[in-house]
Amino acid sequence: MKFEARVKYTHLDPISGREKSVSETYLLEAETFGDAEIKTMKYMETVTNSTVIATIKKSDIAEEIGDLESEKFYKATVKQSVIDELTGKESNQNVSLLIGDMDIDGALTLTNSWCSESIYDTEITKIGLSGIIGII
């Protein structure tokens, strides 16, 4: 199961020399909310010792593509047309992708490539910069 953890901490701004409050959101894989909290705190120990977990929520991200070490992440919503094998009826389902790339054009190219490899009819319905800054 995927979770999004939003953390808050303070750090020393190298330019101004002042303490600065920072809020960041990370995507992570975990079994439970408790497991997500433990993994987030363990990761954040490498960044700072003053971390507060503001929220942990289930994520709707189905898959991560592109450069997973990127400094920017985009989120795309893709509509897939799926035909039920038993009834023969067509239905639409939305799939959310997290795309690691430095610009929107690259993210769109990666999303189009993902769509072309899908066995379903797909359509990109939305793409934009994500609040997620990293994957734990």
C-alpha positions as CSV (number, residue, x, y, z in Angstrom):
1,M,0.0,0.0,0.0
2,K,1.3,3.5,-0.8
3,F,1.2,6.4,1.7
4,E,1.9,10.1,1.5
5,A,3.7,11.4,4.6
6,R,3.9,15.2,5.2
7,V,6.6,16.2,7.6
8,K,7.6,19.5,9.2
9,Y,11.0,20.4,10.6
10,T,13.3,23.4,11.0
11,H,16.7,23.8,9.4
12,L,19.3,26.5,9.2
13,D,19.0,28.5,6.0
14,P,22.6,28.6,4.5
15,I,22.0,32.0,2.9
16,S,20.4,34.0,5.7
17,G,21.7,32.0,8.6
18,R,18.2,31.9,10.2
19,E,16.1,28.9,11.2
20,K,13.5,28.1,8.6
21,S,10.4,26.0,9.0
22,V,10.0,23.4,6.2
23,S,7.1,21.2,5.2
24,E,7.7,18.3,2.7
25,T,5.6,15.4,1.4
26,Y,7.1,12.0,0.6
27,L,5.6,8.9,-1.0
28,L,6.4,5.5,0.5
29,E,5.3,1.9,0.5
30,A,4.2,0.4,3.8
31,E,1.9,-2.2,5.2
32,T,0.1,0.0,7.8
33,F,-0.1,3.6,9.0
34,G,2.2,2.6,11.9
35,D,4.7,1.1,9.5
36,A,4.5,4.2,7.4
37,E,5.2,6.4,10.4
38,I,8.3,4.3,11.4
39,K,9.7,4.3,7.9
40,T,9.2,8.1,7.6
41,M,10.9,8.8,11.0
42,K,13.8,6.5,10.1
43,Y,14.3,8.3,6.8
44,M,14.0,11.7,8.3
45,E,16.7,10.9,11.0
46,T,19.1,11.2,8.1
47,V,17.9,14.7,7.4
48,T,17.2,16.3,10.8
49,N,16.5,15.4,14.4
50,S,13.5,17.8,14.8
51,T,11.0,16.1,12.5
52,V,7.2,16.2,13.2
53,I,4.9,14.1,11.1
54,A,2.0,16.3,10.2
55,T,-0.1,13.8,8.3
56,I,0.0,10.3,6.9
57,K,-2.6,9.3,4.3
58,K,-3.3,6.6,1.8
59,S,-2.1,7.6,-1.6
60,D,-4.0,7.2,-4.8
61,I,-0.7,6.8,-6.8
62,A,-0.8,3.5,-8.6
63,E,2.7,3.6,-10.1
64,E,5.9,5.7,-10.2
65,I,7.7,6.2,-13.5
66,G,10.6,8.2,-14.8
67,D,13.6,9.4,-12.7
68,L,12.7,8.4,-9.2
69,E,15.6,10.4,-7.8
70,S,14.4,13.6,-9.6
71,E,14.1,16.9,-7.8
72,K,10.6,17.4,-9.3
73,F,7.6,15.1,-9.5
74,Y,4.5,15.5,-11.6
75,K,1.2,13.7,-11.0
76,A,-0.9,12.5,-13.9
77,T,-4.4,11.1,-14.0
78,V,-5.0,8.7,-16.8
79,K,-8.5,7.4,-17.7
80,Q,-8.5,3.8,-18.7
81,S,-11.5,2.2,-20.6
82,V,-11.9,-1.3,-19.2
83,I,-14.3,-4.0,-20.5
84,D,-15.7,-6.4,-17.9
85,E,-15.1,-9.9,-19.2
86,L,-18.3,-11.3,-17.7
87,T,-20.8,-8.6,-18.7
88,G,-19.0,-7.1,-21.7
89,K,-19.8,-3.7,-20.4
90,E,-17.2,-0.9,-20.7
91,S,-16.3,1.2,-17.7
92,N,-13.7,3.9,-17.0
93,Q,-11.3,3.9,-14.2
94,N,-8.8,6.6,-13.2
95,V,-5.1,5.7,-12.6
96,S,-2.8,8.2,-10.9
97,L,0.9,8.2,-11.8
98,L,3.8,9.9,-10.2
99,I,6.4,11.0,-12.8
100,G,9.9,12.0,-11.9
101,D,11.2,14.5,-14.4
102,M,12.6,18.1,-14.4
103,D,9.9,19.6,-16.7
104,I,6.3,19.1,-17.7
105,D,7.2,18.2,-21.3
106,G,9.4,15.3,-20.1
107,A,6.6,14.2,-17.7
108,L,4.1,14.3,-20.5
109,T,6.3,12.3,-22.8
110,L,6.8,9.6,-20.1
111,T,3.1,9.5,-19.4
112,N,2.3,9.1,-23.1
113,S,4.9,6.3,-23.3
114,W,3.2,4.6,-20.3
115,C,-0.2,4.9,-22.0
116,S,1.1,3.4,-25.3
117,E,2.3,0.3,-23.4
118,S,-1.1,-0.2,-21.7
119,I,-3.4,-2.9,-22.9
120,Y,-6.4,-0.6,-22.3
121,D,-7.6,2.5,-24.2
122,T,-6.1,5.4,-22.2
123,E,-6.5,9.2,-22.1
124,I,-4.5,11.6,-20.0
125,T,-7.1,13.7,-18.2
126,K,-4.8,15.8,-16.0
127,I,-1.1,16.4,-15.4
128,G,0.6,18.9,-13.1
129,L,3.4,19.5,-10.6
130,S,3.0,17.3,-7.5
131,G,3.6,18.3,-3.9
132,I,5.6,15.1,-3.4
133,I,9.3,15.9,-3.3
134,G,10.7,12.4,-2.8
135,I,10.1,8.6,-2.5
136,I,11.2,6.8,0.6
